[in-house]
Amino acid sequence: MHALKSSVTRFLCLSFLFTGSSLAQDYLVETLATGLNEPWAIAPVGDDAFLLTEKPGRLVRLESDGSITTIKGTPPVYFARQGGLLEVLADTDFADNRTIYLSFAGGDKSGNRVTVVKARLDGDRLSDIQTILEVSPDKEGPAHYGGKLTLLPDGTLLVSVGEGYKYREESQNLDWELGKLLRIKTDGTPPADNPFPNKAPRVFSYGHRNPQGLIYDEASGQILMTEHGPKGGDELNRIEAGRNYGWPAITYGVDYSGAVISPFTEAEGMEQPLQYWVPSIGPSGLAVYRGDLFPEWQGDLLLGSLINEEMRRLKLDGDKVILDEAIFPEIKGRVRDVRVLRNGKIVAITEEGDVFQVAR
């Protein structure tokens, strides 16, 4: 078993940070834990504890004192390159029903798929595990899973699904669930009001590449999602039911070789992103700030950047991003996930195995 240790390292930032037209006050960055093995997602469970996934397949609980407990009973995963244990999400009524959701790569190299299970957390063990989604059809190779989860106010679950890299044309094919945002009930059945109830009953939107950030913002009623482009062309999109987000028919990126994927950046019937990045930043771990500790950031988006190895803040004015900047330089590494807690604190994890908390 790999080494894991808690840390009480704290950085008190005494200098002011200029953030666009506002001035961020002093803040405190605390390292809650180090030594995790490729952490992918973090989810608060209560006020003083978190669940974290490690891509090789381990689910752990991190307490506020830095102690770590391994959760037993996690389903086996296909761990290779981008595949493994991905998202963890606590149910809206977790305090009462102890229900969580996990997404992961299931299967093997020749046949694998994004899988979602629903389970009950009893102490340090999962029980009553139910598979509620297996993306269809299977694909080959450990690439472009997506795997982000978020719950909507009506109790349905959104699941982002990548196009599997070499299956990019299927993002436009409603007969395939690759390159889609799916919406299901928490028992796994498709809602009757999904936009394609007969042809693609679980599909909510399509034309996506590798969606690695997903949120529902209750205050604005918006679904927002980030996705990785190829070489350039990362996107932030506002998602609406039934819409086509263009990949690979339109893109602001090119192939990794430099070859043109599409000569078009826009087309009739396809949505434009709120923001795109050229060169790529590798956006992940999207969150919206709704809290009291950083009131000047109310409604702003926070996200990780895998390529730039930093956290970023985006301010929107309607459909325009009017500010896009790096924040919290003390958080170094490939920031994989970001969450805003009910008390206004901000939590981030890096692929290098660190867990950070930011407060004032």
Secondary structure per residue as TSV (DSSP state, phi and psi in degrees):
chain	resnum	aa	ss	phi	psi
A	1	M	-	360.0	137.8
A	2	H	-	-70.1	158.3
A	3	A	-	-74.5	143.2
A	4	L	-	-141.6	134.5
A	5	K	E	-142.1	150.3
A	6	S	E	-88.3	162.3
A	7	S	-	-140.0	144.8
A	8	V	-	-113.9	22.9
A	9	T	-	-63.2	134.3
A	10	R	E	-134.2	138.4
A	11	F	E	-115.4	116.6
A	12	L	E	-97.8	114.6
A	13	C	E	-88.4	104.5
A	14	L	-	-87.9	-16.4
A	15	S	S	-87.4	153.9
A	16	F	-	-81.7	148.2
A	17	L	E	-108.7	123.3
A	18	F	E	-80.8	123.9
A	19	T	E	-127.3	84.7
A	20	G	T	66.9	-125.4
A	21	S	T	-89.8	-4.3
A	22	S	E	-112.9	163.6
A	23	L	E	-119.1	112.2
A	24	A	E	-70.9	135.8
A	25	Q	-	-77.2	176.4
A	26	D	-	-58.1	148.4
A	27	Y	E	-142.3	166.5
A	28	L	E	-121.8	124.7
A	29	V	E	-105.9	122.8
A	30	E	E	-117.0	133.1
A	31	T	E	-88.8	110.1
A	32	L	E	-79.7	-33.6
A	33	A	E	-160.4	153.9
A	34	T	E	-134.4	167.4
A	35	G	-	84.4	9.1
A	36	L	-	-67.3	156.2
A	37	N	S	-101.2	96.0
A	38	E	S	51.5	58.5
A	39	P	E	-63.7	143.7
A	40	W	E	-118.1	-34.7
A	41	A	E	-149.2	152.6
A	42	I	E	-133.5	138.8
A	43	A	E	-136.2	126.3
A	44	P	E	-69.1	138.8
A	45	V	-	-129.1	96.3
A	46	G	S	85.6	-169.2
A	47	D	S	-88.4	-18.6
A	48	D	S	-130.0	16.9
A	49	A	E	-146.7	157.4
A	50	F	E	-137.2	151.3
A	51	L	E	-102.8	138.1
A	52	L	E	-130.1	142.6
A	53	T	E	-100.6	141.8
A	54	E	E	-109.5	132.9
A	55	K	T	-56.8	-35.1
A	56	P	T	-62.8	-14.4
A	57	G	S	130.6	3.8
A	58	R	-	-97.4	136.8
A	59	L	E	-107.8	130.5
A	60	V	E	-130.6	158.4
A	61	R	E	-110.6	129.4
A	62	L	E	-109.1	121.6
A	63	E	E	-89.1	164.7
A	64	S	T	-64.3	-22.5
A	65	D	T	-85.5	3.5
A	66	G	S	92.8	-3.7
A	67	S	-	-74.1	148.3
A	68	I	E	-122.1	134.0
A	69	T	E	-124.4	130.4
A	70	T	E	-80.2	130.3
A	71	I	E	-88.2	124.6
A	72	K	B	-85.4	156.2
A	73	G	T	91.1	9.1
A	74	T	-	-65.9	135.9
A	75	P	-	-61.3	152.1
A	76	P	-	-66.2	146.1
A	77	V	-	-126.1	159.9
A	78	Y	-	-90.7	102.3
A	79	F	-	-101.4	107.3
A	80	A	B	-164.5	131.1
A	81	R	T	46.3	-110.0
A	82	Q	T	-87.1	-5.3
A	83	G	B	-90.3	153.0
A	84	G	S	154.3	-158.0
A	85	L	E	-78.5	126.2
A	86	L	E	-111.1	-102.9
A	87	E	E	-82.8	149.3
A	88	V	E	-128.0	135.4
A	89	L	E	-140.8	128.6
A	90	A	E	-84.9	140.3
A	91	D	-	-62.7	152.9
A	92	T	T	-55.0	-34.8
A	93	D	T	-104.3	34.2
A	94	F	H	-55.3	-39.1
A	95	A	H	-58.2	-29.2
A	96	D	H	-98.5	-41.0
A	97	N	H	-104.4	-8.3
A	98	R	-	57.1	28.2
A	99	T	E	-91.5	136.0
A	100	I	E	-129.8	163.8
A	101	Y	E	-124.4	139.5
A	102	L	E	-126.1	138.9
A	103	S	E	-114.3	148.4
A	104	F	E	-163.3	165.4
A	105	A	E	-83.6	118.3
A	106	G	E	-107.1	154.0
A	107	G	E	104.3	-145.1
A	108	D	-	-145.5	-172.9
A	109	K	S	-57.8	-41.3
A	110	S	S	-81.3	-20.7
A	111	G	S	-153.3	102.5
A	112	N	E	-139.0	167.0
A	113	R	E	-162.3	153.8
A	114	V	E	-68.3	129.5
A	115	T	E	-125.7	142.3
A	116	V	E	-125.4	131.2
A	117	V	E	-120.3	154.9
A	118	K	E	-115.3	135.2
A	119	A	E	-148.3	163.7
A	120	R	E	-105.5	133.0
A	121	L	E	-93.9	107.6
A	122	D	E	-108.9	101.2
A	123	G	T	63.3	-115.8
A	124	D	T	-110.0	29.5
A	125	R	E	-142.0	145.2
A	126	L	E	-89.5	139.0
A	127	S	E	-135.5	169.4
A	128	D	E	49.6	50.0
A	129	I	E	-78.1	125.9
A	130	Q	E	-127.3	128.5
A	131	T	E	-79.4	119.5
A	132	I	E	-110.4	-8.5
A	133	L	E	-156.3	131.8
A	134	E	E	-130.1	113.8
A	135	V	-	-64.0	140.8
A	136	S	S	-123.6	140.7
A	137	P	S	-85.8	175.1
A	138	D	-	-63.0	157.4
A	139	K	B	-129.0	166.5
A	140	E	S	-101.1	149.0
A	141	G	S	85.6	148.7
A	142	P	S	-94.5	63.3
A	143	A	-	-138.2	147.7
A	144	H	-	53.8	74.5
A	145	Y	-	-96.1	-30.5
A	146	G	E	72.8	-112.5
A	147	G	E	91.4	5.6
A	148	K	E	-79.1	149.2
A	149	L	E	-128.4	145.0
A	150	T	E	-155.4	148.6
A	151	L	E	-97.4	142.4
A	152	L	-	-98.1	161.8
A	153	P	T	-59.8	-25.0
A	154	D	T	-81.9	4.9
A	155	G	S	88.2	0.2
A	156	T	-	-84.2	162.4
A	157	L	E	-117.2	129.9
A	158	L	E	-96.2	139.0
A	159	V	E	-133.0	119.0
A	160	S	E	-84.8	138.7
A	161	V	E	-131.1	123.7
A	162	G	-	-74.3	168.6
A	163	E	-	-94.5	10.9
A	164	G	T	73.6	13.3
A	165	Y	T	69.8	-68.2
A	166	K	T	-84.7	2.9
A	167	Y	T	-110.7	30.6
A	168	R	G	-59.4	-33.5
A	169	E	G	-63.4	-24.4
A	170	E	G	-73.9	-9.5
A	171	S	G	-59.6	-27.3
A	172	Q	G	-93.8	-0.2
A	173	N	-	-103.9	112.5
A	174	L	T	-73.0	-7.6
A	175	D	T	-78.1	-14.1
A	176	W	S	-112.2	145.5
A	177	E	-	-94.8	2.5
A	178	L	T	-74.5	143.2
A	179	G	T	72.1	33.7
A	180	K	E	-130.5	161.6
A	181	L	E	-105.3	121.3
A	182	L	E	-101.3	151.4
A	183	R	E	-131.9	124.2
A	184	I	E	-134.3	161.2
A	185	K	-	-75.6	162.3
A	186	T	T	-74.1	-3.1
A	187	D	T	-95.3	1.4
A	188	G	S	96.4	-9.9
A	189	T	-	-82.0	151.6
A	190	P	-	-80.0	138.0
A	191	P	-	-66.8	143.8
A	192	A	T	-66.9	-22.5
A	193	D	T	-94.5	13.6
A	194	N	S	-62.6	155.0
A	195	P	S	-70.3	-20.2
A	196	F	-	-127.5	63.7
A	197	P	T	-62.2	-26.2
A	198	N	T	-96.5	-48.7
A	199	K	T	-78.0	-41.5
A	200	A	-	-144.7	77.6
A	201	P	T	-63.9	-20.8
A	202	R	T	-100.6	-6.5
A	203	V	E	-81.3	130.7
A	204	F	E	-104.4	-41.7
A	205	S	E	-149.9	166.0
A	206	Y	E	-146.7	178.6
A	207	G	-	80.8	34.7
A	208	H	-	-107.8	157.2
A	209	R	S	-102.9	-71.2
A	210	N	E	-146.5	81.3
A	211	P	E	-76.1	116.4
A	212	Q	E	-116.7	3.0
A	213	G	E	-141.6	134.2
A	214	L	E	-153.3	128.2
A	215	I	E	-144.2	155.1
A	216	Y	E	-113.5	123.3
A	217	D	E	-97.8	106.6
A	218	E	T	-62.2	-35.7
A	219	A	T	-64.8	-38.2
A	220	S	T	-101.1	-13.0
A	221	G	T	72.5	22.4
A	222	Q	E	-106.5	145.0
A	223	I	E	-100.2	125.0
A	224	L	E	-123.2	141.2
A	225	M	E	-145.4	137.6
A	226	T	E	-106.9	150.0
A	227	E	E	-144.3	149.9
A	228	H	E	-76.3	130.5
A	229	G	-	-85.3	-172.9
A	230	P	S	-79.2	-114.3
A	231	K	B	-90.9	95.4
A	232	G	S	86.2	166.8
A	233	G	-	85.9	19.3
A	234	D	E	-59.6	150.1
A	235	E	E	-136.2	149.9
A	236	L	E	-114.9	123.8
A	237	N	E	-124.4	144.6
A	238	R	E	-92.6	120.3
A	239	I	E	-94.1	131.9
A	240	E	-	-128.1	148.1
A	241	A	T	-58.6	132.7
A	242	G	T	81.9	-2.5
A	243	R	-	-82.3	153.9
A	244	N	B	-106.8	120.9
A	245	Y	-	-99.0	10.9
A	246	G	-	98.5	-27.7
A	247	W	T	-66.9	136.8
A	248	P	T	-97.6	14.7
A	249	A	T	-66.7	-34.8
A	250	I	S	-130.0	142.3
A	251	T	-	-164.8	151.3
A	252	Y	S	-96.5	6.5
A	253	G	-	-114.1	174.2
A	254	V	B	-126.1	169.9
A	255	D	-	-64.3	157.5
A	256	Y	T	-59.2	-26.0
A	257	S	T	-77.8	-11.8
A	258	G	S	98.0	-7.6
A	259	A	-	-69.1	149.5
A	260	V	-	-74.3	127.0
A	261	I	S	-84.9	-46.6
A	262	S	-	-146.9	141.1
A	263	P	S	-79.2	-2.2
A	264	F	-	-108.8	139.9
A	265	T	S	-107.6	-9.2
A	266	E	-	-152.5	155.6
A	267	A	-	-159.9	152.8
A	268	E	T	-61.6	135.9
A	269	G	T	83.6	3.7
A	270	M	-	-122.7	139.1
A	271	E	-	-80.3	148.4
A	272	Q	-	-94.5	143.7
A	273	P	-	-70.2	154.0
A	274	L	S	-67.5	-32.9
A	275	Q	E	-150.6	141.9
A	276	Y	E	-133.7	154.4
A	277	W	E	-120.8	122.5
A	278	V	S	-134.7	113.0
A	279	P	S	-73.5	171.7
A	280	S	-	-65.7	149.4
A	281	I	-	-113.6	-11.1
A	282	G	-	67.9	61.3
A	283	P	E	-70.4	138.5
A	284	S	E	-152.4	167.9
A	285	G	E	57.5	53.8
A	286	L	E	-73.8	140.1
A	287	A	E	-145.8	158.7
A	288	V	E	-116.2	136.5
A	289	Y	-	-85.8	116.7
A	290	R	-	-132.6	95.7
A	291	G	S	-168.6	177.0
A	292	D	S	-102.3	-15.0
A	293	L	S	-73.4	-32.1
A	294	F	S	-124.8	68.6
A	295	P	G	-61.7	-26.1
A	296	E	G	-71.7	-10.0
A	297	W	G	-103.7	11.8
A	298	Q	T	-54.7	123.6
A	299	G	T	83.4	-3.1
A	300	D	-	-76.4	156.2
A	301	L	E	-96.2	139.2
A	302	L	E	-118.2	138.2
A	303	L	E	-151.4	159.9
A	304	G	E	-91.2	152.4
A	305	S	E	-122.4	113.3
A	306	L	T	-71.2	-40.3
A	307	I	T	-74.6	-46.0
A	308	N	T	-78.9	-12.7
A	309	E	T	56.8	61.5
A	310	E	E	-162.4	169.3
A	311	M	E	-97.7	151.2
A	312	R	E	-132.2	156.5
A	313	R	E	-124.3	133.2
A	314	L	E	-119.7	131.7
A	315	K	E	-109.2	128.7
A	316	L	E	-106.8	143.9
A	317	D	E	-125.4	96.4
A	318	G	T	65.5	-120.9
A	319	D	T	-95.6	11.6
A	320	K	E	-115.4	136.0
A	321	V	E	-86.6	113.9
A	322	I	E	-100.5	-6.9
A	323	L	E	-152.4	133.4
A	324	D	E	-142.5	108.1
A	325	E	E	-144.2	155.5
A	326	A	E	-77.5	143.1
A	327	I	E	-133.3	164.9
A	328	F	-	48.2	68.7
A	329	P	T	-63.6	-14.1
A	330	E	T	-69.0	-21.4
A	331	I	-	-87.9	104.3
A	332	K	-	-113.0	139.0
A	333	G	S	127.1	178.5
A	334	R	-	-77.4	95.4
A	335	V	E	-71.6	115.0
A	336	R	E	-94.7	-38.3
A	337	D	E	-143.9	149.1
A	338	V	E	-137.3	134.1
A	339	R	E	-135.4	146.7
A	340	V	E	-106.0	126.1
A	341	L	-	-86.0	164.8
A	342	R	T	-62.7	-27.1
A	343	N	T	-85.0	5.2
A	344	G	S	91.1	-7.1
A	345	K	-	-72.8	158.9
A	346	I	E	-117.8	133.3
A	347	V	E	-121.0	137.9
A	348	A	E	-138.5	149.5
A	349	I	E	-125.1	152.5
A	350	T	E	-117.6	153.5
A	351	E	T	-62.4	-22.6
A	352	E	T	-71.9	-10.2
A	353	G	S	109.1	16.6
A	354	D	-	-106.9	148.8
A	355	V	E	-121.3	122.9
A	356	F	E	-116.9	148.0
A	357	Q	E	-129.6	134.5
A	358	V	E	-116.7	130.4
A	359	A	E	-144.7	179.8
A	360	R	-	-127.1	360.0
